[in-house]
Amino acid sequence: MYKKILIPTDGSTYVDQVIDRVTNLIPADGQIIILSVAPQLHSNTFQRKDRIQELNEELLEEAIENVENLEKKFPEGYNIKTIAKTGYPADTINNVAQEENVDLIVISASGKSGFRKFVIGSVAEKVLKISKVDVLLVHKN
């Protein structure tokens, strides 16, 4: 059994399927860590620095909302910790997995699409490639 499970979320609805998997894998004394990573935008010569900072703050607020919303979807009685960070999503997910000493990362194969997917890239694929712990990839039903 896995005693500490990390669930990365980008706020997409597909992560709801992860809840069922996690609740079946974790023992009563286990811990669930919900993580959302806001991508870090950087200014360049064509963008105003203050606008980039404003966008980064908005993305971090969205990440905080993501973890709070997912935490509310779990049944009561689970030991849940929420984390919102800024950074490169796949790298940050793996760094948090190591820092928190998790046994398993449960990640949705499908996340947000469109512009957000372009910015973030295929996070699940990158996590699979660089993770030092087990990864459960949950596909959309």
C-alpha positions as MATLAB code, in Angstrom:
seq = 'MYKKILIPTDGSTYVDQVIDRVTNLIPADGQIIILSVAPQLHSNTFQRKDRIQELNEELLEEAIENVENLEKKFPEGYNIKTIAKTGYPADTINNVAQEENVDLIVISASGKSGFRKFVIGSVAEKVLKISKVDVLLVHKN';
ca = [
       0.000    0.000    0.000;
       1.013    3.555   -0.592;
       1.146    5.686    2.566;
       1.749    9.065    0.898;
       0.205    9.942   -2.454;
       0.760   13.109   -4.470;
      -1.991   14.341   -6.776;
      -0.998   17.119   -9.158;
      -3.923   19.102  -10.565;
      -4.331   21.861  -13.114;
      -7.990   22.339  -12.244;
      -9.322   20.254  -15.120;
     -12.391   18.114  -14.535;
     -10.546   14.944  -15.532;
      -8.753   14.879  -12.192;
     -12.042   13.824  -10.550;
     -11.361   10.273  -11.753;
      -8.169   10.331   -9.742;
     -10.149   10.571   -6.481;
     -11.611    7.096   -6.903;
      -8.195    5.571   -7.581;
      -6.538    7.315   -4.632;
      -9.241    6.464   -2.088;
      -8.874    2.789   -3.053;
      -5.080    2.844   -2.733;
      -4.424    4.762    0.468;
      -4.723    3.293    3.977;
      -6.639    5.046    6.746;
      -3.413    6.427    8.223;
      -2.052    7.624    4.871;
      -1.683   11.165    3.586;
      -2.843   12.719    0.332;
      -0.968   15.739   -0.976;
      -2.762   17.845   -3.570;
      -0.460   20.052   -5.632;
      -1.139   22.688   -8.251;
       1.733   24.382  -10.062;
       1.304   27.800  -11.616;
       3.629   28.189  -14.588;
       6.146   30.995  -14.151;
       5.881   33.543  -16.960;
       8.880   35.726  -17.746;
       8.905   39.118  -19.395;
      10.701   39.900  -22.612;
      11.282   43.066  -24.584;
       7.740   43.007  -26.010;
       5.906   42.685  -22.682;
       5.525   44.993  -19.738;
       7.154   43.607  -16.605;
       4.307   44.721  -14.335;
       1.749   42.898  -16.502;
       3.778   39.666  -16.343;
       3.952   39.958  -12.554;
       0.177   40.500  -12.460;
      -0.381   37.416  -14.641;
       1.904   35.316  -12.414;
      -0.092   36.386   -9.357;
      -3.342   35.430  -11.124;
      -1.912   32.028  -12.077;
      -0.852   31.370   -8.468;
      -4.330   32.348   -7.228;
      -5.792   29.882   -9.728;
      -3.429   27.180   -8.435;
      -4.625   27.837   -4.876;
      -8.240   27.533   -6.047;
      -7.386   24.274   -7.849;
      -6.098   22.556   -4.700;
      -8.927   23.899   -2.551;
     -11.567   22.742   -5.045;
     -10.094   19.261   -5.319;
      -9.745   18.907   -1.556;
     -13.486   19.626   -1.189;
     -14.305   16.730   -3.518;
     -12.746   14.105   -1.255;
     -14.946   12.366    1.285;
     -14.336   13.391    4.897;
     -11.799   11.563    6.993;
      -8.751   11.738    4.737;
      -5.516   13.382    5.844;
      -5.040   15.939    3.063;
      -2.338   18.547    2.619;
      -2.586   21.185   -0.110;
       0.296   22.925   -1.832;
       0.287   25.644   -4.511;
       3.601   26.622   -6.067;
       4.998   28.529   -8.997;
       7.459   26.931  -11.383;
       7.860   24.469  -14.199;
       5.023   21.978  -13.577;
       6.764   18.626  -14.200;
       9.936   19.632  -12.368;
       7.969   21.098   -9.454;
       5.795   17.980   -9.199;
       8.880   15.793   -8.960;
      10.604   18.149   -6.521;
       7.559   18.136   -4.227;
       7.371   14.338   -4.497;
      10.947   14.132   -3.218;
      10.552   16.861   -0.565;
       7.391   15.252    0.806;
       8.799   11.723    0.482;
       5.745   10.424   -1.383;
       5.336    6.806   -2.452;
       3.166    7.440   -5.502;
       2.179   10.212   -7.885;
      -1.327    9.845   -9.322;
      -1.743   12.098  -12.336;
      -4.442   12.508  -14.944;
      -3.402   11.795  -18.531;
      -5.741   14.564  -19.704;
      -5.478   18.098  -18.472;
      -6.495   21.458  -19.761;
      -6.360   22.061  -23.477;
      -5.947   24.923  -25.893;
      -3.649   27.758  -24.882;
      -3.069   26.350  -21.390;
      -1.894   23.028  -22.823;
       0.461   24.876  -25.163;
       1.974   26.804  -22.254;
       2.300   23.846  -19.917;
       3.052   21.106  -22.455;
       2.560   17.440  -21.742;
       3.149   17.530  -18.000;
       2.097   13.936  -17.361;
       4.564   12.654  -19.943;
       7.416   14.663  -18.426;
       6.539   13.463  -14.920;
       6.608    9.863  -16.139;
      10.053   10.362  -17.633;
      11.754   12.071  -14.694;
       9.958   10.718  -11.618;
      11.956    8.767   -9.079;
       8.788    7.303   -7.506;
       5.929    5.226   -8.904;
       3.485    7.084  -11.139;
      -0.092    6.037  -11.793;
      -1.390    7.619  -14.990;
      -5.194    7.833  -14.959;
      -6.878    7.958  -18.348;
     -10.159    9.704  -19.070;
     -13.125    7.311  -19.153;
];
